[in-house]
């Protein structure tokens, strides 16, 4: 398994994305957050097709922080079912990945269960 991941998450607004992103960086769950706005999302929810503007959050972190990241996003997010997708980084600049390691909290045994 890759030690590092890119996290994709959508938010309802730029403000929500900033709030979640800043909190996650301050708590050392994410090393870096990029916010892209607006995006158009089309999805099924509660029996109907929705077509809405959202904000995309792209974050870099350690794969072993998965459980802690998902738990914290659920606490901070306005959505009932927030999108939190971890995509493994198969290769990356060694200097950048070392920086991600330095800027995120240590992975503990409880963080790695998933």
C-alpha positions as CSV (number, residue, x, y, z in Angstrom):
1,X,0.0,0.0,0.0
2,X,1.2,3.5,-0.8
3,X,2.3,5.6,2.2
4,X,0.8,8.8,0.7
5,X,-2.6,9.7,-0.8
6,X,-4.4,12.4,-2.5
7,X,-7.8,13.1,-0.9
8,X,-10.8,14.3,-3.0
9,X,-13.7,15.9,-1.2
10,X,-16.5,18.1,-2.3
11,X,-18.0,20.9,-0.2
12,X,-21.2,23.0,-0.5
13,X,-19.3,26.4,-0.7
14,X,-16.0,28.0,-0.8
15,X,-16.4,29.0,2.9
16,X,-17.0,25.4,3.9
17,X,-14.1,24.1,1.9
18,X,-11.8,26.8,3.4
19,X,-13.0,26.0,7.0
20,X,-12.5,22.2,6.6
21,X,-9.2,22.6,4.7
22,X,-7.7,25.1,7.2
23,X,-8.8,23.0,10.2
24,X,-7.4,19.8,8.7
25,X,-4.1,21.5,7.9
26,X,-3.9,23.1,11.4
27,X,-4.6,19.6,13.0
28,X,-1.9,18.1,10.7
29,X,-4.3,15.7,9.0
30,X,-3.5,17.3,5.6
31,X,-0.2,18.7,4.6
32,X,-1.8,20.9,1.8
33,X,-5.2,21.7,0.5
34,X,-6.1,23.0,-3.0
35,X,-9.6,24.4,-3.5
36,X,-11.2,24.5,-7.0
37,X,-14.4,26.4,-7.5
38,X,-16.9,26.1,-8.9
39,X,-17.4,22.6,-10.2
40,X,-20.6,21.2,-11.5
41,X,-21.7,17.9,-9.9
42,X,-24.5,15.7,-11.1
43,X,-25.5,12.9,-8.8
44,X,-28.4,10.8,-7.4
45,X,-29.6,11.8,-3.9
46,X,-32.8,10.9,-2.2
47,X,-34.4,9.4,-5.3
48,X,-33.7,12.2,-7.7
49,X,-30.9,13.5,-10.0
50,X,-29.3,16.7,-8.7
51,X,-27.3,19.1,-10.8
52,X,-25.5,21.5,-8.5
53,X,-22.4,23.8,-8.1
54,X,-20.0,22.5,-5.5
55,X,-16.4,23.2,-4.5
56,X,-13.6,20.5,-5.0
57,X,-11.0,20.1,-2.3
58,X,-7.8,18.2,-3.2
59,X,-5.6,17.4,-0.2
60,X,-2.3,15.5,0.3
61,X,-1.8,13.3,3.4
62,X,-0.5,10.0,4.7
63,X,-2.6,7.0,3.8
64,X,-2.4,5.8,7.4
65,X,-4.5,8.8,8.5
66,X,-7.5,7.6,6.6
67,X,-9.8,6.7,9.6
68,X,-8.9,9.9,11.5
69,X,-9.5,12.1,8.3
70,X,-12.9,10.5,7.6
71,X,-14.0,10.9,11.2
72,X,-12.9,14.6,11.3
73,X,-14.4,15.5,7.9
74,X,-17.8,14.0,9.1
75,X,-17.6,16.2,12.2
76,X,-16.9,19.4,10.2
77,X,-18.9,18.8,7.0
78,X,-22.5,20.0,6.3
79,X,-23.3,17.0,4.1
80,X,-24.9,13.8,5.6
81,X,-22.6,11.7,3.4
82,X,-19.5,13.7,2.6
83,X,-17.3,12.5,-0.2
84,X,-13.8,11.5,1.1
85,X,-11.8,9.5,-1.4
86,X,-8.2,8.5,-0.8
87,X,-6.3,7.9,-4.0
88,X,-2.8,6.4,-3.5
89,X,0.2,8.3,-4.7
90,X,2.2,5.6,-6.6
91,X,5.1,7.9,-7.3
92,X,6.0,11.5,-6.4
93,X,8.9,13.8,-5.9
94,X,10.9,12.5,-2.9
95,X,11.3,16.0,-1.6
96,X,7.6,16.7,-1.8
97,X,6.6,13.4,-0.1
98,X,9.2,14.1,2.7
99,X,7.5,17.4,3.1
100,X,4.1,15.8,3.4
101,X,5.5,13.5,6.1
102,X,7.0,16.4,8.0
103,X,3.7,18.4,7.9
104,X,1.3,15.7,8.9
105,X,0.9,13.9,12.2
106,X,2.5,10.6,12.9
107,X,0.5,7.5,12.0
108,X,-0.5,5.3,14.9
109,X,-1.9,1.8,14.9
110,X,-5.5,3.0,15.4
111,X,-5.2,5.3,12.3
112,X,-4.3,2.3,10.1
113,X,-7.4,0.1,10.7
114,X,-9.7,0.2,7.6
